[in-house]
Amino acid sequence: ITSDIPVDGGRDSSRFNMHARQTRFTFEARRDTGRGQLRMLLQNDFFGSGGSYGYRLRHAWGQLGNTYAGYGWSAFMDLDSGPDLIDFAGPGASPSARVASIRQYFPLGKGNQLLVAAEHRSPELQLPRATQQSRNAAPSLIAAARHEADWGHLQLGGVARSLGYDGDQRDDRRFGGGVQLSGSASVGEQDLLLFGALGGKGLSRYTADLTGSDLDAVIGQDGRLHALSLQGGFVGYTHYWSPLWRSNLIYGQLTMARNAALAADAFRQSR
């Protein structure tokens, strides 16, 4: 994870690590019904917290026709714009989150589709006191519009979030959210261009590089909650050498705006 690379000048070159925790078990079932296809998926890997190879749930959801419910990738993500990477985390600025959600797809014809969803995504806040606790007062709301064509696809999505905390002396609430534009485009017969860009406030929980870093918002000295701004993007270029071989070149950057309430050594930018 790029944001975890130490940049304070110190380094330790005496450590080696190897694991197979990304090993996955997947069960999937599909069946055609009078109301559309019924699909159910269950997947686990070994990135859990119960030891070095703790069993972890990755996906557990069902979909009937255009209605989805369960635990899986966030509706804010555009999986078709993600380039192939050996890096398990993916491009730092790409949306990445697994959540419990309900969503509905609305096919509009001619390759167009609308998506609306409600998701559980607790805010990740920097809380200076042990008596302060983050508070999730409402689900995250997501809407996305998508167009698919012979040349590729284009998707525009937005998310609105509730950020808040409760403390012994005061509490505060803020709204956060952001937008993402992503897509893919064929370049000739053997090349593919993939891209994505996002920006907003209180959005770090939805990014591959900053999820788990408590950088959705920070509490100032006055007790007010400040949603942190960020922006970033990535571009990937895929070349198919043959039906069995392809190569990928990817560049990504994620930048967070400065805030007086953040520590001097807090995350600023990753490439």
Secondary structure as UniProt FT lines:
FT   HELIX           2..4
FT   TURN            21..22
FT   STRAND          25..33
FT   TURN            34..35
FT   STRAND          36..48
FT   TURN            52..53
FT   STRAND          54..64
FT   TURN            65..66
FT   STRAND          67..73
FT   TURN            75..76
FT   HELIX           79..81
FT   TURN            88..89
FT   TURN            92..93
FT   STRAND          98..109
FT   TURN            110..111
FT   STRAND          112..119
FT   STRAND          125..126
FT   TURN            130..131
FT   STRAND          133..134
FT   STRAND          140..149
FT   TURN            150..151
FT   STRAND          152..166
FT   STRAND          172..187
FT   TURN            188..190
FT   STRAND          191..201
FT   HELIX           204..206
FT   TURN            208..212
FT   STRAND          217..219
FT   TURN            221..222
FT   STRAND          225..227
FT   STRAND          229..240
FT   STRAND          246..256
FT   TURN            260..261
FT   TURN            264..265
FT   STRAND          269..270
//
